[in-house]
Amino acid sequence: MTLKNLECVVLKRDVPESGLRRGDVGTVVQTYPNGGLEVEFVTATGSTVAVVTLTDADVRAATSADVLAARSSA
């Protein structure tokens, strides 16, 4: 899978140390040649929850079939 900067992605696994859960939606902010990605996850009002380094296997591209939902990060 080839993801690009500013592409929306869906987390495929929990990342508890960053307060993230499978299904959370983030934005790719940096790609690396080895397949690594920096992904930013934000609240509904735009505050950053976490910026984490992930692999291509940790996320999938968001699609038009995905429905967004809200959950509290507190």
C-alpha positions in Angstrom: 0.0 0.0 0.0 1.3 3.4 -0.9 0.1 6.2 1.4 0.7 9.8 0.8 1.1 12.9 3.0 -2.2 14.3 4.1 -4.1 11.1 3.3 -6.7 10.0 5.9 -6.0 6.6 7.5 -7.8 4.3 9.9 -5.8 2.7 12.7 -5.9 -1.1 12.6 -4.7 -1.8 16.2 -4.9 -0.2 19.6 -1.9 2.1 20.6 -2.7 2.4 24.3 0.5 4.3 25.2 -0.9 7.1 23.0 -4.5 6.8 24.0 -5.5 5.5 20.5 -7.9 2.7 19.6 -8.5 0.6 16.6 -10.7 2.5 14.2 -9.4 6.0 15.1 -8.9 8.2 12.1 -5.7 10.1 11.5 -3.8 12.0 8.9 -0.4 11.0 7.4 1.9 13.9 8.1 5.2 12.3 7.0 6.1 9.2 5.0 9.5 7.4 5.2 11.2 5.3 2.5 11.2 2.2 4.7 7.4 2.2 4.9 7.2 4.1 8.2 4.6 6.9 8.7 4.0 9.7 11.1 0.3 10.0 11.7 -1.5 12.7 13.6 -4.7 12.0 15.5 -6.9 14.9 16.5 -10.1 15.6 18.5 -13.3 16.7 16.7 -12.3 20.3 17.4 -8.8 19.9 16.0 -6.6 19.5 19.1 -3.8 17.0 18.6 -4.2 13.8 20.6 -1.0 12.1 19.4 1.5 12.1 16.6 2.8 8.5 16.3 5.3 6.6 14.2 3.5 3.6 12.6 4.1 1.1 9.8 2.0 0.6 6.7 0.6 -2.6 8.4 -0.8 -0.5 11.3 -3.2 1.5 9.2 -5.4 1.4 6.1 -6.5 4.1 3.8 -9.9 5.6 4.7 -12.6 4.9 2.2 -16.0 6.4 1.3 -17.6 3.4 3.0 -16.2 4.4 6.4 -18.5 6.1 8.9 -16.9 8.4 11.5 -18.0 8.2 15.2 -17.1 10.1 18.3 -15.6 8.8 21.6 -14.2 10.6 24.5 -10.4 10.6 24.9 -10.7 11.4 28.6 
